[in-house]
Amino acid sequence: MTLTLGLQTGHESSAALFDGRKLVAAISDERITRVKNEGGRLMEHATDAVLAMAGKTRADVDRLALLYTFFPEEYFVRETWAKELERRLVRRRRVHQGAERPQMLLCNFLERLKARGKDFATHFRRDAFLKGERFPKAGPAFYDHHETHAIAAAFFSGFNECAVITMDGQGDWGVHHTSGIFRDGRYEREHTSDDDGTSAGMFYALITELLGFRPMRHEGKVVGLAAMGDPQLLYKDFHAALRLSADGLTLASEFVGDQAEARRLNHLKAAIAGHSRENISAAAQLVLEDVALDLVRNYLKKTGLKRLALNGGVFANVKLNQRIAMLPEVEEIFIFPGMSDTGNSVGAALLDMLAQDPDALKNNEPLVDVYLGPAYEDAAIEAALAATGLQARKLDEAELVDIAAHAIHAGRIVGWFQGRMEFGPRALGNRSMLARPTESAINNWLNERLDRSEFMPFAPSVLAEHANELFEGVGKARHSAEFMTVTFDVVQEWRSRIPAVVHVDGTARPQLVRADRNPLYHKLISAYHALSGIPVVLNTSFNVHEEPIVCAPREAIHAYVEKRVDCLAVGRYWLEHPL
């Protein structure tokens, strides 16, 4: 079968490897380099990691798929032109994206060539690339940013036919929203929003920055704060900055034309003066929700479709996803779990398959799991333990589950490091920190331990068979809820029983854990259920604030040494600090 390697080389770089149609490995570069949101280069680490996981080398890669983002200028004949474009684009975008490193935005040389009607192949030094990057036979081929978002969501939804909507800060050609149809393995885009000053993702990023948070990283804090404020006080002002066009199918604002984004920013700065961050967040959230919901309604009405696939950074907003799922026009919804740019490596590979064979993506099946990162054998764990001088107990599976469940029930924080690491932003029971959900005070305690300042409760991992008992309206988004991408209203009687995972608005962002998807994690939650009567554990990602989720055993052990967790299950090895 064909071995296809997809690479996202811009913001949140990643690599994804397909053997035929099967996604066999995927990882963000940050998990290896330990630099949050690492990007802006052809990543060596992620590429070699996915190949190693599959037992392959660069010489085995048949197809190499990338996006129109960063690409080293030394592989082009006109290096000086590329450098000048790079300088201009970085200067222009840094103003309103708050970029921390210029290399994050080294982009669009290939895009500009294409826009000028030029064949980049005449400028591309293919032999130099193949030699420099050590791919003796593969490519590369280049694909559009929003096309990669769309195809990843559509293909892994498992829907044979669905509407597909993407929405983010900005992709290629200035595009930040698309709507299209996926049918019988093929995708066709119908609508595009690409004007300056109309991006929903950029609108929310600007609000994030004005609140003193880091844009493109801390939008989740705004979502949490929104539930605590009055959205009406600033709604009209914010709606001027984000609305629908007259056709109801594309995004708009009052700020278009020259310096649109700067004028929108100045408008927002003036509007929020004297208002609390809670009220600012509430207004921004409601405007985003209302505009996105109207767009979805209109597009579903136009197409007559009832199934919906979503992707792009805006759909990291779990409250927005809940409201979309609740629409009567929606029969079923799927949000691709790698909805940020990190998931574009997956989409690039899928687009390359389509380019080679128009029928390659027919008969698609739902995404099973995202356990696509590295796993570690006992020898690697033992070596990491030996390096610290720690003595750990080695347990069999039943013993490990029992001791961890009792520790959680006793109120201890357990680091749970098992199997293959998750791909995407969520920890889904393989690189997680676990606790009992019965005490709301644990939120402050955990935040202090992890150097975090979160405004949402931690998420619940829930036995899937109990989902309808705890949450309202699960049915439409059950598949997405396996990946912690949508909130639900918690059933009233459960809100007081699991307060640590319930927000002030009565919602929670669950991960539905199936026995056939993650057997060990399901056994652990079942054991805790038997002790407590509660089929839920508190789950937060295994990382300190502003650090990537742990990848290797040494990082989990380091967290234990620093007493970020009370107990650590790393593979079958158990460590526990005394009370």
N, C-alpha and C positions, 0 to 999 in steps of 0.2 A: 504493500500500500504506500501511497504518497505521504512523505513526511513534510508537513508544512509548519514553518516557524513564523509566528506573528510577533512583531515588535512595536510597542508604543515608545517612542523616543523623546517625546516632549514632557510636559508636566505629568508627574506620577508615572514614570516609565515602568514598563513591564515586558515580560516575554510569555508567550503561550505556545504550546506545542501540540499539534494534532497528528495522530497516526490514522490516516484516512479521515473519517468523520469524527473520530473519537478524540476528545480533548483529554490528553494524558497527563499534562503538567502545565502549571501556570504559576508565576510568582512576580511580585512587584520588586523592583530593584532595591527599594528602601529596606526590605526585610533582611537583605544581605549586607548592604553597606551601612545600615543603621542610621541613615540620614533621612529624616522625615520628608516625604514627597519628592524623593530623589528623581531627577529628570534632566532633560536637556542634553542627552548624549546617546550614542549607541552603547548600551549597557553590556559590559562584558559579563558581569556577575550573573544577572538574570538569565542571559542566553545560555551560559555554561551550566547553570543550575537546572534548567528544564531539560536540557539534553542529558545531563548526568542522571536525572531521575528516570529517564526513559532508557538509559543504557546506550545512548547514541552520542555521536560526535558531530562537529560542523560538517564534516565530509559526508555525513548521511543525509543532510537536509536537502530535500528536492526542490522546495519552494520557499522563498523568503518574502514575506509581506510586511510592508511598513506603511506609515501614514505620511502625509505632507506636513511634516513638522521638522524637527531638527535633523540635519544630516551634515556630516563633516565637510567643510568647504574644500578640503584637500582632494576630494574626489571629483571636483569639477574643474574644467579648463579655466573658467573665468573666476578665479578665487577672489580677486579684488572686488568684483561686482557683488558676489555673495556676501563679502564682508561688509560692504557699504549698506546693503539691504538689511543685514543683521543689525547694524548700528542704528539705523533709522527706526526699525520696528521695535527694538528694545526700548529706545528712548520714548517712542509714542505710547507704548502699552504700559510701561512702568508707572505712568502717571495715575492710571485708574485701576491697575491690577495689584498694586502693592507687591511686586515681585521682589523676592529676597535675593535672588541670584540671577544675573543676566542670562546665564546659559539656559534657564528655564524657558526662555522665549526666543531662542535661536531658531528661527523658523521661516518657512514660506519661500525659500529660494525656488524650489521645484514648482510651487504653486504660482509664483510670479512668471516663471517661464511658460507654464501652460496657459496662463491668462494672456500672454503676449503672442499666443499661437506658435510658440517655439517648441520643438521636440527636445526635451531635456537630454535624450540619449546622445545628441550631438555634443552636449557639454559634459556629460557624465563620463568619468574615467572608469569604466567597468572593470578593466583588468586590475587597476590599482585598488579598487574596492575589494574584489575577490581575493587578492593577495593580502591586503591590509587587514581584512576582517576574517580571513581564513575560511571562506565559503567557496570551495572549488567549483561548485556547479549551480548555486542558487542565487539568482536574481540580481538586484531586488525588484519587486513590483510595488507600486505605491497606490494607496487608496484614501478616499475622502473620510474626514473625521466623523461627520454625522452619519454617513453610510455605515461606518463600522459600528456606531451606537445602535443603529436601527436593525442591522442584520443579526447582531448578537442577541438582542431582546427577542426578535421575531423567531429565530431558529430555536432558541432554548426555551421559549414559551411552551413548545409542544403543540401550539395551535396550527392547524392546517391553513386557516384563514383568519386574519385579524388586522385591525388598525394598528399602526405603529407611530408613536409620537416620541420625538427626542427633544430635549431642551437643556441648555447649559449656558455657560458664560459666553463662549465664542469658540467656533471651530474654524475650518478652512473657509476662505472667501468671506469671512465675517459672519457666516451662518451661525445662528444660535438656537434655532427651532426648525424642525421639519415634521411633516405629517405624511404618511404614506400607507400603502397596503401591502401586506405579505400574503401571498396565495400560492399554494402548490410549490413551495420552495423558492419563489422568486419575489423580489421586493421592488416596488415602484414608488418613488417619491412623488407627491402631488403638490405640497405646499411648503414654502420656505419663508422664514423671517430672518432678514440679514441686514437691516438698517442700523446704523449707529444710534445709540440711545434708546433702543427698544428691547435689549436683552433682559429676560427675566432673571437669568443667573447672575448677570452683572448688577442688576438692581438689588438683589439680595446680598451680593458681595459688598456693595457700597454701604448698605445698612450695617452689615457686620463690621466693616471698617470704622464707620462713624460711631459705633458703640464701643470702640476700643479693642475689638477682637481682631484676629488675623483673618483677612478675607481668603477665600478658597481653602479654608481649613476649619474655621470655628463657626460655620453657619448653623451647626447643630445647637449651639448655645442660644442662638436667636430663637430657634424653634422652641426650646424649653422655656425661655423667658416670655414668649408670646402668650402662653396660657395664663400669665399672671397680670396682664394689662388690659386696658380698654382700647379696642381697635378703632373705635369711631372718632377719637379725637384727632387723628392724623390721616384718616382714611382718604378724604378728598385730596389732600396734598400728595399722598403717595400714589393715588390712582392716576394723577396727572403724569407720573413717571412710568407707569406700566398699565396698559389697557389693551383692548383688542382693536384691530383695524375695522373699517366699515364692513368688510366681508365676513368678519367674525371668525376667520380661519388663520389669521396671522397676528403677530404682536405689534404693538404700536406704543407711542408716547407723545407727549407734547414737545419732546426734545429730539429733533432730527436735524440733519444737515451739518454744517460746519460746527465743530466743537460740541457736538450733541452730548457726548458722555460727560464732558466737563460742565456743561450747563445743567445737566440733570443732577450731577453731584452738588453743585452750588445750590440748586433748588432744594435738595434734600437737607443740606446743611442748615439752610435758613429755616426750613419747616420744623426741624426737631428741636430748635433752641428752646430751652426751658422745660422740655418734656422728659419724663422718666424713661429709662431704657426699657422698662416693661411695656409701657404704652407704645413706644417706638417699635418694638419687636412685634407687638400684637397687630398693629396697623400693617406692617410690612407682610406679616404672615397672611392676614386676611385678604389683602390685595392680591398677593401671589395666588392664593387658593381660588379666589373668585375669578380671576382672569384665566387661570389654567382650566378650571372647571367649565367655564363658558366655551373655551376653545375645544375641549374634549367633547362636550355635548354637541356642538355645532358640527364637528367632524364626524362623529358617529352618526348623526342624523343625515349628513350628506352621503355617507358611504353605505348606511344601512347595516353596518357591522356592530356586533355586540361584545366581541372579545378584543382586548386591548393589551398591547405590549409597550412598555415604557423604558426609556434609557436616557442617560445624560445626567450631569451633576445635580440639576434641579430636583430630580426624582430620588435623591438622597433624603429629601424632606419627607419624613415618614407620616407627618400629619396631613400633608397635601395628598399623599398616596391613599390615606384612609378616606378622605373626602371623595376622591375620584372613585374608589371602589364602591362607595355608598350610592353613587349615581344610579338611578333606575335604568338608565340607558346602557349600563355596563353589566354584562352577564358574568364575565370572568376577567381578571386582570393579572398580568405578570410584570414584575419589575426586575430587570436584570440585576443580579446582586453585585456585580462590579460596575456600578452605574457611573462612577467617576471615570476620568481618562484612563485609569489603569486597566479597565476592561477592554480598551480599544485594540489591544494586541489580539484578543480573541476574535473580535469583529474583523480585523484585517485578514486573518487567516481564513475566515469563512468567506469573505469577499473574493479572496484568491481562488478558493475552490469553485465558486460560481463562475469566475472568469475562465477557468479551464473547462468547466462542464456546466451548462445552464441547468441541468437536472440534479446537480450534486447535492442539493439541500432538500430534496423532496423527502416525504415521509419522516419528518423530524419528530423527535421525542422530547418530553420535558426534561429539563436539567435535573439530574439526580442529586448531585452534591457539589460542593466547591472545595473538597479536600484534595487539593491539587499541588500542594507544596511538598517539601521534603519531610521524610520520616527518618528516625534515627534508631539504629540497632543498639542492643544492650552494651556492646563494646564502646560505642561512642559516648553513651551516657556514663558508663563507668569511668572512662577517661576524664570526662568533665568533672565528675565527682572527685576523682583522685587529685585533680589539679587544685582543688580547694581544701583537700584534706578532710572532707566530710565523710562520715560513715552513714550509709543509708540501708534501710531494710529492703530486701528484695522479696516481693510478695507475689502470689499467684493472683489471677484475675479476681476471683471471688473475695479473697482477703483484701485486695486493694479497694474494691468497691465498698466493702463493709466498713473498713476503717475510714475511708473518705466520707461516706454518708454519715457516720457517727460524728466525725469532726465538724461537718457542716451543721448537723443538728445541735451540736454543743455550742454553736456560735463562733466557730473558728473560720478564718479565711483560708481557702484551699486553692493553691495554684495547680491547675490541671493541664498537663502537657502530655498529649497522647497522639500517636499516629501522624498522619500527614497534616501539615499546616493548611489553614484556610486561605483561599484566594479572595481578595476583596477586602472591604473595610471592616467587616464584622468578625468577631471571634465567635465561633459556632460550636464550642465544646471540645476543641482540640488544643487551643491556645487560650484558655480562659481562666479567670479568677472567679471562684464560686463561693457563695455564702447563703445563709438562710434568708428568705424574703420576708420574715415575719416582724422585723423591727425597722421602722423608718429611720431611726437614728444611725443605722449602719451606712447611710448615704454620706453623711458628714465624715464619719470615721474612715470610710474607704477613700473619699476625696482627699483627706488629709494624708493618708498613707501614700497615695499615688501622685501627690502634688497636682491634683486636678481642681478645677473650679467649674463643675457641671451644674446645670440648672434643670436637668431632667433626671429622673430616677434611673437606676440601672435596669437592665432588661431582664425579663424572666425567660429561662429555658423551661419549656412545658412539655410534658408527655403529650404527644399529638392526639392520643385517644381521649384526652380530657379537655381538648381545646374548646369545644362547644359549651362545656360546663363553666368555663371561666370567662369567655369572651363573647361579645355580640358581633354578629355579621362576619364570621370567619369564612364562610363558604366561598365567597367570590375571590378571596385572596389567599386561600389555604396554601397553594403552592408557593407563593411569594413569602408567606409567613414562615416557611422553613428556613428562610435566609435573613429574617429579621429586617425586612424592608418596609413594614407597614405597621401602624398602630391600630388598636381596636379599643372600643369601650369595654372596660372590665365589668362583669356582672356585679351588681350592687353588693351582694352578700360576700363576695370575695375581696372587695376593696379593703376591708379592715383586717382581713386575714393575711394579705400579702402586701402591706403598705410600702415596703422598700422598693417595689417594682411598679407602683402605680403613681402616675403624675397627678398634679393638683386638679387637672381637668377630668380625672377618672379614666384615663387611657393608659395603655401599656404597649410596649413594642416587643412582642414575644418572638421567640424561636420555637417552632413546633418540632419536637424531636421524635423521629420515627425509629423504631427498632431495626428496620431494614436499612436505614441510612447511616446511623451511628450506633451500633449495638452496645458498645461499652458505655457511652454517655447515657443512653437510655436506661441501662442497668443501674447506673449510679443514681439517676433521678428517681427511678423506681424504688431503690433501696431507701432513699431519703423519704419518699412518699410513705413507705411502710412504717417508718419511724415517726413521722410527723402528721400523717394524714393530708399532706399538701403535695400535689404532683408538680411542684415548681421549685427550681433553685434560682437564686440571683446569679446572673452571668454578666461579667464585664470583661473587656479585652485585657489580656495579660501584657500590660505595659504601663510604664510610668508616663505621666503627661508629657506630650511633645516627643515621645519616643515611639518608633514603630513597634507593633506587636512582636513579641519574642519569636524567634525562629529556631535557634539552636539550643541544645540543653544548657550550655554555659550561661546563656542569657536568663533562662528560667532559674537556674541555681543562684546566679548573682542576685536576682530579685529576692530569693529566699534568704540569702546572707544579709541583705540590707533590711530584712524583716518587713518587706512589702506584703508578704503572706505569712501566715502562721504555720502552714503545712504545705508540702509540695509533693505531688505525685508526678514524677517524670518517668514516663514509661511505667515499668513495674516497680520502680524504686520509690520508697516513701521516706520523707524527711519531716520532722515535726519539732518546732520550738517548744520548750517546756512552758507550761502555764505560769 
